[in-house]
Amino acid sequence: MSEARLLRVENLLLHFRTTQGIVQAVDRVNLDLDYTEAIVIVGESGCGKTSLAKAILRLLPRNVAAYSGSVYLDGTDVMTMGDEEFRREVRWVQMSLVPQAAMNALNPVLRVGDQVAEPMMVHGAVKKDKALAQARIMFQRVGVPVGFLNRYAFELSGGMRQRVAIAMALTTVPGLVILDEPTSALDVLTQANIFNLLKRIKKDLEISFILITHDIATSSELADRVAVMYAGQIVEVSDAARFFTAPLHPYSQKLMASVPRLRGDKEPEFITGQPPSLINLRPGCRFAPRCPQRFEQCDQDPPVVGANRRQVKCWLYA
């Protein structure tokens, strides 16, 4: 791989203010992404995966308590940009989002063709007729019948709505697309079709993906690398081939052991205990209370050890 990176995230931090206290949703995360690469971020619900996507795209709620770090996109730290400059030059131009639950992302009173055309009109200063013509081409690329341009979101199936959401994210041809649970609530066959579509788009348009999911089995279809997130931190980063066969972090090993297998008699395992509260986090390793390999040093700050871009945040590998 080349030394140049499409995306490099350094010490990214995003905390929220709540009535119960400060939620440390993203806690000094480091991550990088190559051109035309797909990295999958996996982890339990509530570990901060979606918050990480919002931090990268700067889609922030009003109750932000702390937001800092660096996000280098094509070598430029976009965190130094003002909000208007970021909206005009980065969001939906250089990187875009396919949100979870396409029905919630699509406006129910606007035709889906108009919604796919809108990013081109807003960011590309393209007139409506030309934008709709481009939307027609994008519909064909993602496998949506052109006649659906004039339909509303509630008239489409879940799979078709998801394809429309993907078309909307791709319409300005950004270099990076973040996909937040793009196949949640879809049947297995539709999930397979969506992932085949994403693989084809990645190759044809030379786009990089960040896929956020808790579905480890399905994510293997698209992944070049895997990042495991736990309690607001990245605890392991590995190339996909080695991760799916031999994960290193005890949490990663438990995640892989929980996936049902088509072959073999081994029963899926489960992780004992509960994920920690992101408000009251213990010192040391955050997975230690649930870890079967815990020892005394786990109460200290665990290191990050890396070689060939494989990293693991665990004292077992110090």
C-alpha angles and dihedrals in degrees: 000000000000122000092237114091129203091212133017121179117194127188092334111185130184122172127176129212116229136166089257095050142275115333110212094208097160114023116189098313121188119196140149136196131199127220112277090008130131120212120186120210112204134180144116122300111279096026093117103263096131091040088056090054091049091049092053093046093038093234094150131172122225096258097070110146098179133005121172146131135082131290111189113195114184087343096308121112100229090187088077092060123099118247095257094047090049092050092047100042108024118022110078089356104067098008134016142179137240100200128212114266104024092207089064092046096052122076107242094210098050126075111252092235090060090050093052090048095048099080090056091049094047101039103023100039088231118160117246098252093052092043091053090049089054090046088055090054091048091050089055091049094054094042101254116138110250089232089069091072090092096046129099125239094252089058092062131079120246092259093050092048089053091051090051090052089051091049090051091052092048100043095095090042097235120190093234131040122186113208116199109198092320094179102041114135092013125120120254096257092050090048090054091049092050092051092048087052092050092050091052093047091048090055099040099043097030091232127161121227136205106196117195114197147132091214100098096176095053094042091061088074092069106023125115089168135008130219119193117209126199128172095344096314137095104240100177138016120185143151109269097244093058095038097055092047102036118010114188110203114078089234091052090049091052091048092053091045089056093060113099114239127222091212129042134036098257113127118228113260129222134216113245121227130018133290110264123260110260088218099058106033121179122232119258124019111005092208094051098100090059098034119111090203098051119143136171098278090059088082088070127074106287116229130232112236118186140179126169089359092303110126133176128185099213137108090228088075100039 
